[in-house]
Amino acid sequence: MAVSFQRTVMRAIGAREQRVTVTAAHDVLDGYRRVSFSAPEVMASLDIYPTAWVRLWVPSLTDPRVLKQRGFTLVNPDPKAGTFDLEFVIHHPTGPEASWALAAEPGEEVEIAVTPTAWSPDPEVSRYALVGDASCIPAFVSILGALPPGAEATVLFAGTPELAQLVRRTDRPVDLQVFPSGTEQVTALRQLDPDGLVVWCAGERRDVAAVRDLVRRDWAMPRHRRHTRFYWMADKPFG
């Protein structure tokens, strides 16, 4: 495979590729697919933290000799078994990663890269607002499972009610609110009391930008209490 510019940049910041093996692939729901992997060496050395993620390298749609990458939150990471899952939202038009996931078969090998970043909930904070869409489901589940005991969690989800229910994969009570689009999400977030609140937001770029404007400009929320990152762009072949 040719070394793409993305690959060169990732190596420069310390990310190193490792090969993992597909063990299974299936649709969790229509438009939402899970691929399972065996990776004993990777999992033995990986620091598992809330929203732990890896970069997946797959062939470009235009030139299969060139690899493209995108970050994915680990699902069901099991260091003892040496396994993990990744979940894919099948946007249309599909990008390299979603196209690869649709065709993935057991026994196939692919490269991932582990990047040296980490995030964890603040044990002194008792209120969290998680804002995003289907691309954030693995991160939402990871965060909810790691929140301090007694912390209140509100999830503002843009998408279908069926996909929203995938957030409820932990025992933690959660105020799950479902909206047809990101516009309604921001309106709902604005109704929350920002005092002592942590906001974690990801998803579509324009929706994330609207949340970022609210928490940074309108609420003047300190950096340690806000996290915003876009995962994909509408009408672009992401994922």
N, C-alpha and C positions, 0 to 999 in steps of 0.2 A: 504494500500500500504506500502511496505517496505521503510525504509528511506535509500536512496542510499548515497554513499560518496559525490556525487555532491550536493545533497540536504543539507547535513550536512555543507559543505563548504559555500554554499550560505547563510544559516542561520547565520553562523559565521561572515559574512561580512555585516550583517544587512538586507538581503533580506527576506521578509516575504511573504508567499503564501496567495493568495486570490482566491476565486472561481468566475468564470465568466460563462456566459451561451451563447452557440452558438445560433444565430438567423437565419443565412443563410450561404450557401457555394456554390460557383460556380466557373467555370473555366473562367478566364479573357481571356486567350489565351491557346492554347495547351501547356501543361507543366507549366502553371502559374495559381495558384489557390488562391482565396480570401475567407477567412472565416470571418464572421461578428459576433460581440459579444455584449451582453448587460452586463454592469458592472457599475451601477450607483454609488456604494460606491467607487469603485476604481477610477473612473474618477473624482469624486468630490474631492478626496484628491491628485490627481496626478498633478505634475508640468509638464506642456507641454512645451517642449523646442525642438529645431531642432534636429532631429534624436532620439527623445525620444523613449525608447524601454523597453520591458518587457521580462522576461524569461517565456517560455511556458513549462509546465511539462506534459509529456505524457508517457504512458507505454512503457517500453523497448520491442523491437522486440523479444528478446530471453527469457525474463521473465516478463510477464505483471504485476507481483506484484511489480516490481521495476520501479520507475519513472526516466525518463531522461529529460534533459532540453536543450534548445537552445534559444538564444536571437533573438527577432524579433522587427524591427522598427514599431511603431504604424502608421497605415494608417487611415486617416479621423477621428482623435480623436475628439470627440464632448462631452466636459464636461457637457454641458447643457442637452443633450439627454442621457448621460451616456452610450455612445456607442463608439466602435472603430472596426477597421478591422486589420487583419494580412494577409500578402501575402506570398505564399509558391512557391518556384521554385521546380519543381518535378524532382530532379536528379534521375538517375538510376545507381546503385541500390538505392531504396528509404530508407531513414533512418526513425527513429521513428516519427519525426514531419510530414514529408511529407506523410507517411503512414496514420497517424492519420487524416491529413487534407483531404485526399482523401475519407475517410469514415465518416467524421464529419457530424452530422445531427442536425437540429434545436431542441432545448431543452436539448441537451447534455451539461453537466457541465465539466469544466476542470480548472486546477489551473494555475495561473500565479504568478510571483514574480516581484515586482518593486524594482529595484536596485538604490542606491543613487549616480548616476553619471549624468553629464550634459555636453553638448558641445554647443557652440554658435559661430556664425561667428564674426570675428573681425570687428567692425564698421569702423576701420581705413584702412582696406584693400579693394582694388577695383578690384582685379583679383583672381579668383578661378579656380582651375582645379580639377574636380571630376573624379576619375578613378575607374572603376569596371565593374561588369557584372550584370546579371539579379538579383542576390541576393541583389544588392545594390539599386535597383529601388526605394523602399520606402524611403531609406535614401537620395537618390539624390533629390527626389521630396520635401522632408522635408527641405533640405538645400536650394534648389533653392527658395522655398517660403519664406525663412527667410533672404536672403542676403540683405545687405544694398542697398538702392536705387542707381542705376547707376553702381553697381558692374558688372563686366564682368564675365561670367561663360562659361567655356569650359567643356563639358562632353566627356570623352574618354571611349566608351562603347564596351566591348567585348561580342558579341552575335549576335542575328539575328536582322535585321532591324525592324521586327514587334515588338519584345520585346523592342527595343530601343525607339520606339515611346511612350511607357508608361511613359518615363521620362518627356514628354511634357504635364504635368498635371497642370502646373502653367502658369500664364500670362507672366512670365519673358522670354525675349529672351535668347536663349542658343545656343552656337555653339556645336551641337551634332555630334560627329564623331564616326562612327561604324566600328569595326574591327573584323575579324574572330577569333582572339585569343589575349591573353595578351601580346605576343611578340611584335605585331604591336602597341599595346597601349604604351608600354615603349618607342618605337622608336618615336612615335608622341609626347609623353610628353617631351622627350629630346629636341625636336625642339622648345619648348616654352621658353620664357625668364624667368628665375627663379627670377629675381629681383622684389620684391614686390608681389610675387605669394604665395598663400596658396594652398597646395595640400592635398586633402582628398581622401584616397584610401582604398578600402576594396574589398573582394571577395575571389577568389581561392588563396590558400596559396602561391604557387610558383609565381604567378603573383604579389601578394602583396609584396613578398620578393624582387622581381626585382625592383619594384618602391621604396621600402624602401632603397635599396642600392643606387639608383640614388639620392634620395633627401638627404639622410644622408651622404653618402660617397663622391659622385661626386659633388653635389651642396653644401654640408655642410649647409643645410638649418636649421635654428634654430627650436627647438622643437615646439614652439607655432605656427609655420607656416606649420606644417606637421602632418597628422594623418594617420596612417596605421594600419589596423587590418584585419586578415584573418577570413572569415566567413565559409569556407568549404575547403575540400581537394579533388582533383580529384581522382576518382576511390575509394572513401570511401563513406559509407552510411551516408552522412550528410543531414540533413533536411528532 
